[in-house]
Amino acid sequence: MSNVIAHRCPSCHGGSISPLESRKNDHAFVACNTCDLIFVDPMPSDDALSDFYDNYHKSAQYLSKLDSKIRRAKKRIRSVNWLKKPGTFIDVGCNVGFAVEAARLLGFDASGIDIDANAIEVAQEQFSQAKFAVQSVQDLAESGEKFDFIYCSEVIEHLPELDSFFAALVKCLSEGGVLYITTPDNGHFSLPNDFSKLVEWTSVRPPEHLMYFTKSSVAPLLKRHGLRSVKMPFSFKPTLKIIAKVKG
């Protein structure tokens, strides 16, 4: 790290941020000295991100292994909803819809949203009995609709801004509802602590991934948005799993 620079952390809102020497794909990184969040700086423009996600490359990969994706999503949903009756379910950032189909098969009233119109078209073709919409979670929150289970897997690392997204997630949670989030775990025991080595990790791939979380860096974000009973189960793989509810 070099000298401290003036910035605000997207997670903890701390102002002590330091640039990192390593770059990747022509993007620079900074680290919060308070919560350890690492993020791309400067963030790509909206137009640049739009261009990148046009015909998003991961959609084809997901389609090629739908059965295994559905099985994994069912396992995750069961583990979180253990001994509870299925209710309303939404996958925020559902891509081609495998988690929505998994929830539907488990008895949920299941739906999914994504801002990628192509992915939603594919999802609706693949899983016609579920409901899908091209919509942001911010717009969904304005509708007043509530859900018992919000699933949001491998999404938050793509976001250039966190607060409006998390505020919308919380607004969409029903009373007693559960929020399930996954994201790459930058602080996993299997990974190097030194970012100059970590930058070679396949999950460090800007501009696709813009935020790099650990348990300590995501905690202040959850707290600020009123989430409680937060659990982060152990994982052998470098995936951070978050189970949270809204404070009563």
N, C-alpha and C positions, 0 to 999 in steps of 0.2 A: 504494500500500500504506500501511496505517497501522501501529500498533505491533505488535510481535511478540507472539503469543499462545502459550499452552502447549498443545501437541498433539503427536501422533506421526504422522509421514508413513507412509501405508500401503505405500509402496514402499521407501524407504531407511531407514525407522524413525528418521529424524532428528527432533529436537524443536523445530527453529526454523521455525515456521509463521506466516505473516502473512495476515490477512484481505484480501480484495480488495473494492473498492468496488462493482463491478458485480454486479447480480443478474439472474436470468432465471427466468421462470415461478415467481416467489415463492421462489426458492432462492438462498442465498448461497454464495460460493466462498472457498476459502483456497488459498495456494500454499506449497509447501515451499521454503525458502531454500537448501537443500542440493542437491536434485536437480531442482527446478523442476516437480514434479508439481503439477497443479491439481486440486482435488477439492471436491465439494459438502460443505458443513458447516453445520448438522448433517445427517447422513445420514437419509433417509426411514426410517420404521419398516418392519418386515417386512409389516405389514398394508397400509400405504400402497403398497408395491411390488407386493404381491399384487393389489391392486385395479387398479393401473395396467396390469399385464400380463395381466389377464383379457381374453381376446379381443384379443391384441396386434395393433395396427394394421399392423405390417410384414408379417405373414403373408400377408395378401391381396395386398400389393404384390409379394412374392416369387412368389406363385402366378401372377400376371399376366405374368411374364417368366421362366418356368422354363427355357426353352431357352437364353437368353442367360446365365442364372446357371450352368447346367450347363457351358456352353462355357468360361466364365471359370474355374470351379473346376477343370476338366480342365487348363487351361493352367497354373494355379498348381501343381497336384499334379505334373504332368509336370516342371515346372521344378525342383522340389525333389527329386524322385525320379529324376532323370536318370541313366540307365545302371544303375539298381538294379531288381531284380525286385520286382513288386508283392507286398506281404505283407498283414498285417492292418491295417485302417484304421478309425479312429473319428473322427467329427465331434462334438466336444463343444459343445453348443448348436446342434444341427443344424437347428432350426426345421422347415421343410417338406421337408427332405431332399435338396436339389439337389446338395450337395457329396458326399453319400453315394452318390448315383446316378452322379455323375461318376467317383468312385473305383471303383465297381463296373464301369463301362464300361471302365476302364483295367486291369481284371484283379485288383483288390484284393478281399480278403474284407472287405466294407465294412459298417459299422454306424454308427448315430448315436444320440445321447442328447440329451434336452432335458427340462427340468422343466415345459414347457408341454404338457399332455396333449392339447389340441386340435391343436396343431401336429404332434405325433407321430401322431395319428390320420390327419391329412391326408397326412403323409409316407408312412405305410404304404399308404394307398389309392393314392397316386400312383406309388410305387416298390415294388411288392410283392416284388420279388426281393432287396431289401436288408433289413437287420435294424434295427429301431428299438425304443427303450425309453424310457419315462418314468422318468428317473433322473438324479440329480445325479452329478457327477464324483467327489465325495467318497464317495458310496455305491459307485460303480463301483470306486474304488481299494481299498475294503475287500474286494471280491470276489477280489482278487489277479489279475484278468485283465490281460494286457499287450498292447500294440499297437506295431507297427512304425512307424506314421505316425499322429500325433495332429494333427488339424486343428481349429483353434479361431478362427473368423473373426468379428470384430465382436461379441465377447462381453465381454472384460475391462473395457471402459469402462462396462458396465452393473452391475458388481459393487460392493456396498457394503464388501466386505472381500476382500483379495487372497491372503493367505498360505495359508489352508486350500485355496483353489482351486488355487494353483500347486503346493502340496505333493502334492495328489491327481493333478494332471497328470503330475508327475514319477514318482509311484509307478506310474502306468499305462504308462509308456514301457518298451518292451522294451530289452534290451541292444543298443546301436547304433541305437536308434530315433530318429526325428526329430519334433520339435514345431514346428508351423507356426502362427503367430499373426498376425492382423491387427487393427488398431485405428486409429481416426482419429489422425493425426499433428498434434498441437498445435504442433509446432515446424517445420512444413513451410515451405520458402522462399516459397511462394505466399501465406502467411497473415501478417497483421500481428503484430508482436511485442507490442504493447500489448493487454492483455486487455480493456480497455474497448472496443476495436474488435473484437477476436476474439470477444467474447461474442455478436456478431451472426451468426457463422458457423453454418450450419445444423446442424453436428455438436455444437454446444453446446446441448444440449436436456435439461436435468434435468426430471423425475427419471429419464428414460430413460437418459441418459448421466451417470454420477456421477464418473468418473475421466477426466482429460485428460492423455494421455501425450506425451512426446517421447522421442527416443533416449536422452537422458541420464537421464530419470526412470524408464524401464523397466529400464535396465541393472542397478541395484543389486538389484532384485527378482529378476531372472534369476540373478544371481550368488549371492544368498543361498540360492536353491533348487537350487544345484548344476548349473546349466545352463552348458554350454561351447560352443565353436565357434559362437558367436553371430554370425549375419550379419543385417544389416538392409539389404537391397538398395535402391538408389535407386528412387524412384517419382515420376513426373511429377504424380501426384495426391496430395492430402494424406492418404495412407494409410501407416501404419507397418507394414512387413512384417518379421516376425521368424522366423528359422530357427535352431533351437537343438537341442543334444544334451545328454545328462546327462554329467557328468564321470565319467571312468573311475577 
